[in-house]
Amino acid sequence: MTGRERLLCTLQRQIPDRVPIGLFVQEEFLAYFFPDRKKVDRVIEGTECARILGFDIITRSHQFSVPYFLKKSYLNWEVEHKSEIKNGNLYNMVTIHTPKGTLKQVEGMPYNEKTSAGTHAATMEYLIKDERDFEIFQKYIPKIDGKSIKEMKENAVQTQKTIGDTGISAPWGWCGVYNVAATYRNLQDLLIDPYTNKDFYEAYMAMLTKLIVENTEYLADTDFDCIGIQGNIANSAMIGPEYFDRFILPYEKQVVDVIRNAGKYALYHNCGKAKVLQNSYVKLGVDIWETIAEHPQGDNNLEEAKRLIGDKLILSGNLDQVEFLKKASLTHIEERVAKIMHIGKPGGNYIFACSDYLERDTPLESIAKVIEVAKREGKY
């Protein structure tokens, strides 16, 4: 089987020739892997990396993870972008001018010319600080334009040509509803809004859901195979299943349903603590849950997850790429990969991967050993 056939077979809940090896690579690792290239791309260099190393690529393009309404101006919605580098950090500022006032978002991150596109930014100032900001947002938020929709379709065609038989495409959408909500509003406020300001919370989440659903409908109406949903903010370090099911799941499920109804696969990403949320992910109706991260990155256990929900969801991940892979001997890597594979492989519904994206300075011989053992032990 090719990488594409293997992954699609697994997504269709069938048994492939071996367990897919879906290592997640983004700018940080790709810049390390291709040190002589001025820029790296998750699809182009990601696919080339997969072919060189011999794994099954699931590309995670973030081409459409930033909403159209933050990229350019519309009628009564003038978008102004500014960036500055200060003390080794990159600060990105977007100010939106409307007839009734301005909205402003400021994000910061460590600066690196080659890898900043893949670095998660910290929000310094939030777009929706209070109800007045939300009123402006509601009143003037523009509709998605034809050019943005066309870009999705054209990008999907080009992405599929680039990947070929090496794997599948799974671009990130805007994120799950709660991730987006926490991007534009302080998380501390957002967590208590359902109790202290219920009407505002419901209106805010409903508005975001409507926007995300509409955007996802267009993103799914393309040649992309799968749509990624980032759901890591609503992790079980902060919330329990009751809170998730009551205040988050109804909104997230609408996004998942749009993807599934379009005949595409939904990949839900929480790479941290999620042990008590596993049944909630089943209720969401997603196809893939990544990643089954164990301590120290998460609180999950692959054997337990396989037993409890392995027949309901495709599980992905489990190899610690931070504390283990960068430091372990080749012998220990072989032992760990074999153990993980023997737990995840039975009955299918498993994609071998790390607990998140590969990091720079990971010894390439260690990655080669991971792939070698995973191919050998993953055969059905």
Secondary structure, DSSP 8 states (H G I E B T S, - for coil): --HHHHHHHHHTT---SB--B-----HHHHHHHSTT-S---TTHHHHHHHHHHT--EEE---TTSS-HHHHS-BTTBEEEEEEEEETTEEEEEEEEEETTEEEEEEEEEE--TTTGGGS--EEEE-S--SHHHHHHHHHH-----HHHHHHHHHHHHHHHHHHTTSEEE--B-S--HHHHHHHHS-HHHHHHHHHH-HHHHHHHHHHHHHHHHHHHHHHHSSS-SEEEEE--SS-TTT--HHHHHHHTHHHHHHHHHHHHHTT-EEEEE--S--GGGHHHHHHHT-SEEE----TTT----HHHHHHHHTTTSEEE--B-TTTTTTT--HHHHHHHHHHHHHHH-TTS-EEB-BSS---TT--HHHHHHHHHHHHHHTB-
